[in-house]
């Protein structure tokens, strides 16, 4: 177990996928669990191949098809939790929980064509709902402190800043009560 700090209070309940909503641009978007299909995998690769490099943080998502596939193979493992926001047959966004030191690290990516429409909020809520269902206790993330939109979103969801020592903020959320 690491020395990360988490809030004492347990987060509100989140809706587990599948969920459907109309985004801020009037598009029908569905958040679904990643099912491990070839179609889903290839649609994720397609989204990440056209992902704007300016939206990368901390080196992810990687660039180039081979590196994208390597990275996806790691975060789509059975011990990880993944949800995808679909607009028709197109991936609008992807969020993942990856096990790390007794907790799970959260990462979220919304394709630039779908940003600022509420999709990130719904993706995180669906991912956290999936985590709650599975008994995940603690979730953490890092975010560049200048990324005010992301920091605001994470706070709205219930994350609290646990470390602000560098140019990145570390934030934590208690998703389920600790197992004794």
N, C-alpha and C positions, 0 to 999 in steps of 0.2 A: 504494500500500500504506500502511496506517495504521501507527501505532506500537504497536498492540496486542501484548501478549505472549501466547505460547502455550506449553504444556508442550513439553519436548523429546521426551518419549516419545509414541509413536503409541498411540492408544486401542486397546482390544481390538476384536475383530470383533463386529459387531452383525448380527442377523438381518434380512434384507431382507423386506419384505412380499410376499405376504400371510402373516400369522401369525394363529393363533387361540389363545385362552387362556380360562380361567375366572377371572373377577375375584374379589376378596375377598368379594363378595356372592353368589357362585355363578352369576353371569350369564355366558353365552357371549358373548365379544367378539372381533371380528375386526378386525385392523389391515390396511387396504388402501391402496394408492396412490390418490390422487385421479385419476380417469380423465377428468375434463372433461365428464361427462354432465350433462344438465339436472337429472336426479333427484338426483345427488350435490350439485350446486350449490344446489338448492332446499333439500335437507336441511341443508346447512351454514347457509344463511340462517335456516332455522327454529331451529337450535340457538342461533345467535347472537342471534336476536330474544328468546329466553327466557333468555339468559345473565344471571346475577345481576350487577347493576352493582357490587356490593361486591367482586366477583372481578376487576374490571378493574384493569389495571396500566398505567401510562404511557399512558393514553388509549385502550388497545385491550383488547378489541374495541370498536369504536365502538357507540353506541346509535342506534336508528332504522333502519328497513329500507333507506332510500336510502343512508345512510352505510355500513351494513354491506355492501351490494352494491358500492359504490365501492371500499371497502377490500379485499373479496374479489377484485375484478377485478385489483387490483394484486398481491396475493400468490399468485394462482393463475396468473400468467404462466408461459410455457414455461421461463423461466430459473430458476424457483423449484421447490422440491421440497415436496410436500404429501402427508401421510398422514391418514387418517380412521379413528377407532375406531368401529366399527358394533356396535350391539346390536340385532339384527334389522334393521328398516328405519330405526332411529333413530340419529342421530349422538350418540355419547357424548363425543367429543373430536376435536380437530384439532391437528396440529402442522405447522409450515412452516419451511423454510430459504429465506431471501431473500438474494440476492447483495448484498454490501456491501464495497467497498474491498478486493477481492482475497480475501475470505473470505465466509462465510455467517452471517447472524444467525438464531438459532433463536427461535421463539416457539411456545408450547404453551398450549392451552386445553382444560380438561376441564369439561364441564357440571356444575353443582353437584349434580345428581342422581346423578352417577357418581364424585364425588371420594372420595378415601381408600379406593379399592378396587384400587389397583395399575394402573389404566388409564394414568395419566401415564407411569409407567415403561415400559410396553410401547409406548406411542406414541413416546416419545423413542428407544427402542431401534430401532423400525422405521424411523423417520425417519433416524436415523444410519446404519442399514444401507443404506437407499436412497442416502444421500449417499456412503457408501463405495463402493458399486457404481458410482456416477457419477464417482468420482475427486475428490470434494470434499476439500480438504486441511485447511482450518481452519474451525472453527465458534466463534462467540461468542454471548453472551447477556448481558442485564442482568436483575437480579432485586433487588427491594426487600430490603434486608438483614434486615428483621424477618420475612420470609417463610421461617421456619426449615424448614418442610416442603419447599419448593421448593429451597432451598439444599442441604439434605441429599440430596435426590434427585439434583441435578446433580453433587454431589461423588461420590455412589455410582456414577454413570454414568462418571465420570472427568474432569469439568470441574475446572479449578483457577482460583482467584481470581487475576485479573490486575490489577484495580484496585479499591481499596476506599476511594477518596477521598471519596465522597459518600454519600447515603442509599441509593444503589444499589450493588450489587456488580457488577462486570463479570467474567465468567468465560469461559475459553477451553478449547478441546479441539483437539488435533491428530488429525484423523480418518484421514488418509493421509499417507505421507511427502511432503515437499515435492517438487514436480517440478523438475527441474534444467534 
